[in-house]
Amino acid sequence: MPVRVYECAAEESEAVKRILEYNPAMDKSITLEEYNALLKDEYKGVIFSKQECLMKEGRDAGMNDGKYYIYINAGEEFLESAEKRFKHDFKTVKRASPESERKIIELIKSEESRVNSGVGAIFGNL
């Protein structure tokens, strides 16, 4: 699946984080009718929690302090819809530069590798 990285300013990071984590299927405060209407909405129907999405603070990634980076591993169709939603809902969210995208992807892959090595070590020693 394709991977894309977006960046946003710190002032929008909490709002972005909320939409990345929100799963309307788990939201007991909405009715079935509201849920179905939400899924049909061009923007709100883009459900990030069903995809592999991670958010990294620039400072923690050794990059731009004050920026947050959004890693999304999903199908091309979803990525196109996600980009439309970002443009519609946020002022500062944009596709990261190729250099920033490469760094974030390498960081995520490195973290995944360390986690997998740790799990293998735990279960390999049983």
N, C-alpha and C positions, 0 to 999 in steps of 0.2 A: 504494500500500500504506500501511496505517496506520503511524504512528511512535509509539513510547512511550519515555519516559525514566524510569529507575529510579535510586534513589540507594542507596549503601551506605556504611557506616563504613569507615575506613581499615583497621581490623584484619581485615576480611573481603575486602578488595579483591584480594589475591593469589589467594585461592580462587575468587572470582568470575571473575577474569581467566582462570584455568585452564579453567573450564568454558566460557567464551566461545570459547576458542581450540581446545578439544579436538575432534578429529575421529576417532571410533573407526575409521572406514574406513582411516585412515592409521596406526593403532596396530598395530605388528607384534607387540606383546607379548600380544595377545588372539587367541584362536582364533575360527574362524568361528561355532562354537556360542555362545561368549561374546558375540560381536558381535550375533548374532541375538537372544539373550536381552536384551541391553542395549537394543536397539531396541524391544522389547516392554515394557520397564519404563516405567511411567507418568512417572517423573521423569528417570531417566538417559537415556531415549530422546529427550529434548528436546535436539537437537543445534544449538547456537547457531552453530557455525562455518559452517553452510550458509546463514545469514542475514546481513544487513548489521548487524553489531553493533560498536559502538565504546565504549571506556571513556575517560572524561576525568576527570582529577583536578580537584576543585573549585577549588583554588588557580590552576591553569592556565586555568580557564574564567572567572576573576574572580568566583568564587562561594565557597561555604562551604569553608574550609580544613578538612581532615580528612574530607571527604566525597568520594566518587567517584560519577560519574554514568555510567549505562549507557544508551546510545542503541541502540534496536532498531527497524529498519525491516523489517517482515515482515507476513505475512498475519494476520488476526484470530485464526484458529484457533491458529497458532503462538504468538501473544502470550498467549493464554489459558493454554496449556500452560506457557509460560515463567514466567508469574506463579505458577502452582502450584508449579513447581520452585523458584523463588526462596523462596517461603513454606516449602517443605519443607526445603530445604537450608541456609538462612541466617536469622540472627536479625535483621540490620539492613537487609536489602534490602527496599525498598518503592517504590511509585510516587512519583515526584517531584511536588512541588506544580506546579500549572499554570504558575506564574511561572518556576520552575526549568526545567520542561520546555520552555517557550517559548525561554528563553535558550540552552539546550543545542542545541535544534533550529536556532536561528538561527546559532549558532557553527559547527555541523557544515556547514550549507548555505554559510556564508561561506567556510569552509576548502575545500569542494569547488569553489566558484566560483573561488577563487584558483588552485587546482591546475589546473582546466580552462583558465583563462586562460593559465597558464604553459605548459601543453602546447600550446595553440593557438599561442602565440607562438613556441615552439621549432619546430613543424612548419610554421608559416606562413612562416617565414624561410628555408626550404630552397630 
